[in-house]
Amino acid sequence: MGRLMRRGQSWGRTGRLLAFVVLAVLAPIARAQDLDADRVEDAIFRAAKWQMTHQAKFLPLGWEISPLYDGLLNCAEATGNPSYLGEVVGFGEMYNWALGSRLLHADDHAVGHAWVDVYFADTTHLERLLPTLDRFYQVLAEGSTHLWTWCDALYMAPPTLSRLARASGDSRFLDFLDSEWQYTFDTLWDTDDHLFYRDTRFIGATTANGEKVFWARGNGWVFAGIPQILRDMPESRPRRAFYIGVFQQMAAKLASVQRADGLWTPSLLDPLDPDVGETSGSAFFVYGMMWGISHGLLDEATYMPVVIKGWTGLLSRQKWDGKVGYVQQPGDRPAPAGPEDDHTYGTGAFLLAGSEILKHIRPERMVGLDEQLFMGQIYADWIFGGPDGIDYDAVTILDWSGDDGNIPQHVFDGISLDPNNRWSVYGLGTPQWVEADLGSTYTIDGVVLYPYQNRDYQYTIEARAPGQSYQVIVDRTANTENGPIADDLTAPFDARYVKLTIVGADDYPGPWVSVQELQLNVDRPPSEQELAFDHYIKFPLR
């Protein structure tokens, strides 16, 4: 995934078998010490491992993945396992520490949380900070106001601004944060119920049972976003008390509407519309309450039972393989969710909740990101290819059937998850191809095709070494699967030249061939450096 996933490799290990832990439903209890730290750590590890090996829904610069990055970094601090940090470093390097493409849109500012956090771990690496810093200086120069018109935005942009104020010493970032946050609060806050409407369309609206419409995940974004702001806001900042007050009022209301199973329904005041315990909003609430207890903003005797009950409910939504289900899919209002529904923000919220609990009950094991960064970089180099993987700068395109401006180089550049980084050509139904010289001969043991919009293309992949003829190493001319489409080769194949030919599709009816990446999995032994550090990274996520 990304540059080069080392699938099936474990640095000299035959693999780490995860013990299946049967988690009995706990009776309501109020003592933090009654939580089992090992079980909490096992749960977050399995969730992260499942998510990092199931990346079909990854949008690496989008709002959806921001909580996952935040959760991975929080897990790194809580456990000292640099694998969590290395995943974030790898994605940051792959996408040059960029934000989303829209200048003023809060959703495209959300990954900045993680990028600046990694910068804080080693402030000599300005390349990790400058794209985000430059974006927000442009935002300030634009002079636009009243940008955050939906409550989700209060998780997306404000934590990036508070981090930038700390990194740069420029208080204008906090001034802008305060002004825009106040506008959203004035517009969407309900003074009676101490919750946020998702946006102005829902003010005055009611559910099927006549209740106000307060969306759980929408309020979860706000409730989890406030700790992310306060973390970097100076104690002396006058507006700090305002955010704490909102946070405390929300906590009291949320505690009052928690379900018997510990979760929260998508519509907070109407538990019957729909009647389901949803995980993404619930996990954000558990995270926020645990953070508030740990930082002295919420009374432990009052809220620890809510946290424990909520965490128990979240565990009931996690499968044995680590997958977190019952995640409401992207939307803007309450909607049902089922056991197979997952998403990156749901896993991220789960990781935030579990790791914050772990910090509270086992603080002696916390390790700063700065202490882990060296090992995290080693991990990132291994998982994402690094200097020993394919040198994408050496790849050249030899021939292709055409393009519409989305150039064929994107098929072989190591960027698999960005839909704007693709090759496309009109004319599905006749063979469309792209042929590349990798620059060196590699031993390929598997391939993954990332079609645009996960289309079910039918295709062949041919490869050859210098002086040899092409051989078909993957024949998907009868393919019916949607992407990403993975194939392990029955025997590793030495090749320098690779050709992808798309001949049709199964259900996709359109006329376009569009491919984001042809990932080549390279079989190579670990380097001496990686072997030397093997015993430090005992629990890789892939």
Secondary structure, 3 states (H helix, E strand, C coil): CCCCCCCCCCCCCCCCCCCCCCCCCCCCCCCHHHCCHHHHHHHHHHHHHHHHCCCCCCCCCCHHHHHHHHHHHHHHHHHCCHHHHHHHHHHHHHCCCCCCCCCCCHHHHCCHHHHHHHHHHCCCCHHHCHHHHHHHHHHHHHCCCCCCCCCCHHHHCHHHHHHHHHHHCCCHHHHHHHHHHHHHHHHHEECCCCEECCCHHHCCCECCCCCECCEHHHHHHHHHHHHHHHCCCCCCCCCHHHHHHHHHHHHHHHHHCCCCCCCECCECCCCCCCCCCEHHHHHHHHHHHHHHHHCCCCCHHHHHHHHHHHHHHHHCCECCCCCECCCCCCCCCCCCCCCCCCCHHHHHHHHHHHHHHHHHHCHHHCCCHHHHHHHHHHHHHHHCCHHHCCCHHHCEEEEECCCCCCCHHHHHCCCCCCCCCCEEEECCCCCEEEEEEEEEEEEEEEEEEEEHHHCCEEEEEEEECCCCCCEEEEEECCCCCCCCEEEEEEEEEEEEEEEEEEEEECCCCCCEEEEEEEEEEECCCCCHHHHHCCCCCCCCCC
